[in-house]
Amino acid sequence: MAVDKKSFFSSTAETFETANDTGEVDGRLVRRHYRLLDRRTSISLNPEEWEMLETVAQRENISLKALIGKIDEQRGENSVPSAVRIHLLAYWRQLADRHTPDT
């Protein structure tokens, strides 16, 4: 059975645990693979970060892949996972600022 590599690569996800220098498990990361601007990349985020990113995509009425592509285009020298985290912080900070009364 032939596998369409492009669609397979852009939709795969795996979960793995990371360990610190002493071998203790720090946490669980989820790695997802995407094709962005004709290159393959993998993004490892905590499950909660993926959940927040999916919420932002839904709120913006775009697909998760489109949101990641938008972040990738604007990321500058940051890695994709770092740019995603920065985008999430900025998004939720801006939303909080709009809903926080001035004191």
Short mmCIF file of the C-alpha atoms (twelve columns), coordinates in Angstrom:
data_MODEL
# 
_entry.id   MODEL 
# 
loop_
_atom_site.group_PDB 
_atom_site.id 
_atom_site.type_symbol 
_atom_site.label_atom_id 
_atom_site.label_alt_id 
_atom_site.label_comp_id 
_atom_site.label_asym_id 
_atom_site.label_seq_id 
_atom_site.Cartn_x 
_atom_site.Cartn_y 
_atom_site.Cartn_z 
_atom_site.pdbx_PDB_model_num 
ATOM 1   C CA . MET A 1   0.000   0.000  0.000  1 
ATOM 2   C CA . ALA A 2   1.469   3.366  -1.041 1 
ATOM 3   C CA . VAL A 3   1.615   6.164  1.510  1 
ATOM 4   C CA . ASP A 4   1.305   9.784  0.510  1 
ATOM 5   C CA . LYS A 5   4.424   11.063 2.295  1 
ATOM 6   C CA . LYS A 6   3.378   14.698 2.175  1 
ATOM 7   C CA . SER A 7   0.053   14.170 3.947  1 
ATOM 8   C CA . PHE A 8   1.536   11.573 6.303  1 
ATOM 9   C CA . PHE A 9   4.372   13.831 7.392  1 
ATOM 10  C CA . SER A 10  2.182   16.865 7.968  1 
ATOM 11  C CA . SER A 11  -0.255  14.979 10.167 1 
ATOM 12  C CA . THR A 12  1.867   12.698 12.340 1 
ATOM 13  C CA . ALA A 13  2.203   13.226 16.067 1 
ATOM 14  C CA . GLU A 14  4.052   11.384 18.766 1 
ATOM 15  C CA . THR A 15  4.342   11.757 22.501 1 
ATOM 16  C CA . PHE A 16  7.607   11.369 24.349 1 
ATOM 17  C CA . GLU A 17  9.053   12.160 27.735 1 
ATOM 18  C CA . THR A 18  12.086  14.312 28.341 1 
ATOM 19  C CA . ALA A 19  14.598  13.741 31.079 1 
ATOM 20  C CA . ASN A 20  16.846  16.204 32.866 1 
ATOM 21  C CA . ASP A 21  20.565  15.727 33.494 1 
ATOM 22  C CA . THR A 22  19.900  13.359 36.398 1 
ATOM 23  C CA . GLY A 23  17.616  11.150 34.331 1 
ATOM 24  C CA . GLU A 24  14.429  12.265 36.069 1 
ATOM 25  C CA . VAL A 25  11.469  12.846 33.780 1 
ATOM 26  C CA . ASP A 26  10.777  16.567 33.407 1 
ATOM 27  C CA . GLY A 27  7.532   16.288 31.539 1 
ATOM 28  C CA . ARG A 28  5.729   14.975 28.543 1 
ATOM 29  C CA . LEU A 29  6.130   16.657 25.180 1 
ATOM 30  C CA . VAL A 30  4.114   16.052 22.054 1 
ATOM 31  C CA . ARG A 31  6.031   16.228 18.785 1 
ATOM 32  C CA . ARG A 32  4.096   16.993 15.624 1 
ATOM 33  C CA . HIS A 33  5.562   17.102 12.147 1 
ATOM 34  C CA . TYR A 34  4.677   19.725 9.550  1 
ATOM 35  C CA . ARG A 35  5.700   20.805 6.097  1 
ATOM 36  C CA . LEU A 36  6.271   24.560 6.119  1 
ATOM 37  C CA . LEU A 37  7.325   26.410 2.979  1 
ATOM 38  C CA . ASP A 38  8.581   23.221 1.315  1 
ATOM 39  C CA . ARG A 39  10.608  22.100 4.320  1 
ATOM 40  C CA . ARG A 40  9.809   19.530 6.953  1 
ATOM 41  C CA . THR A 41  9.926   20.485 10.585 1 
ATOM 42  C CA . SER A 42  8.920   18.972 13.867 1 
ATOM 43  C CA . ILE A 43  7.550   20.961 16.774 1 
ATOM 44  C CA . SER A 44  7.705   19.669 20.333 1 
ATOM 45  C CA . LEU A 45  5.382   21.342 22.806 1 
ATOM 46  C CA . ASN A 46  3.699   20.405 26.047 1 
ATOM 47  C CA . PRO A 47  0.144   19.081 25.616 1 
ATOM 48  C CA . GLU A 48  -1.212  22.250 27.231 1 
ATOM 49  C CA . GLU A 49  0.674   24.387 24.726 1 
ATOM 50  C CA . TRP A 50  -0.801  22.405 21.826 1 
ATOM 51  C CA . GLU A 51  -4.239  22.871 23.385 1 
ATOM 52  C CA . MET A 52  -3.722  26.640 23.674 1 
ATOM 53  C CA . LEU A 53  -2.440  26.796 20.093 1 
ATOM 54  C CA . GLU A 54  -5.484  24.896 18.830 1 
ATOM 55  C CA . THR A 55  -7.734  27.294 20.757 1 
ATOM 56  C CA . VAL A 56  -6.033  30.302 19.148 1 
ATOM 57  C CA . ALA A 57  -6.461  28.751 15.686 1 
ATOM 58  C CA . GLN A 58  -10.164 28.170 16.376 1 
ATOM 59  C CA . ARG A 59  -10.603 31.725 17.677 1 
ATOM 60  C CA . GLU A 60  -8.865  33.079 14.572 1 
ATOM 61  C CA . ASN A 61  -10.935 30.762 12.354 1 
ATOM 62  C CA . ILE A 62  -7.891  29.219 10.658 1 
ATOM 63  C CA . SER A 63  -6.394  25.751 10.636 1 
ATOM 64  C CA . LEU A 64  -3.651  24.838 13.079 1 
ATOM 65  C CA . LYS A 65  -1.253  24.328 10.180 1 
ATOM 66  C CA . ALA A 66  -2.106  27.791 8.785  1 
ATOM 67  C CA . LEU A 67  -1.479  29.377 12.185 1 
ATOM 68  C CA . ILE A 68  1.877   27.612 12.519 1 
ATOM 69  C CA . GLY A 69  2.745   28.755 8.978  1 
ATOM 70  C CA . LYS A 70  1.890   32.350 9.901  1 
ATOM 71  C CA . ILE A 71  4.046   32.134 13.038 1 
ATOM 72  C CA . ASP A 72  6.873   30.576 11.011 1 
ATOM 73  C CA . GLU A 73  6.809   33.453 8.504  1 
ATOM 74  C CA . GLN A 74  7.146   36.006 11.328 1 
ATOM 75  C CA . ARG A 75  9.574   34.169 13.616 1 
ATOM 76  C CA . GLY A 76  12.851  35.810 12.628 1 
ATOM 77  C CA . GLU A 77  15.819  33.991 14.176 1 
ATOM 78  C CA . ASN A 78  13.754  32.073 16.765 1 
ATOM 79  C CA . SER A 79  13.169  28.349 16.417 1 
ATOM 80  C CA . VAL A 80  9.628   27.374 15.461 1 
ATOM 81  C CA . PRO A 81  8.769   26.020 18.951 1 
ATOM 82  C CA . SER A 82  10.129  29.201 20.585 1 
ATOM 83  C CA . ALA A 83  8.205   31.368 18.143 1 
ATOM 84  C CA . VAL A 84  5.022   29.405 18.899 1 
ATOM 85  C CA . ARG A 85  5.489   29.954 22.636 1 
ATOM 86  C CA . ILE A 86  6.173   33.675 22.137 1 
ATOM 87  C CA . HIS A 87  3.096   33.967 19.922 1 
ATOM 88  C CA . LEU A 88  0.943   32.246 22.544 1 
ATOM 89  C CA . LEU A 89  2.187   34.517 25.313 1 
ATOM 90  C CA . ALA A 90  1.618   37.635 23.209 1 
ATOM 91  C CA . TYR A 91  -1.843  36.492 22.111 1 
ATOM 92  C CA . TRP A 92  -3.121  35.742 25.599 1 
ATOM 93  C CA . ARG A 93  -1.438  38.841 27.101 1 
ATOM 94  C CA . GLN A 94  -3.139  41.035 24.510 1 
ATOM 95  C CA . LEU A 95  -6.474  39.389 25.215 1 
ATOM 96  C CA . ALA A 96  -6.018  39.843 28.971 1 
ATOM 97  C CA . ASP A 97  -5.040  43.497 28.521 1 
ATOM 98  C CA . ARG A 98  -8.229  44.176 26.569 1 
ATOM 99  C CA . HIS A 99  -10.326 42.683 29.374 1 
ATOM 100 C CA . THR A 100 -8.498  44.201 32.336 1 
ATOM 101 C CA . PRO A 101 -9.965  47.464 33.575 1 
ATOM 102 C CA . ASP A 102 -7.546  50.371 33.964 1 
ATOM 103 C CA . THR A 103 -6.866  51.195 37.592 1 
# 
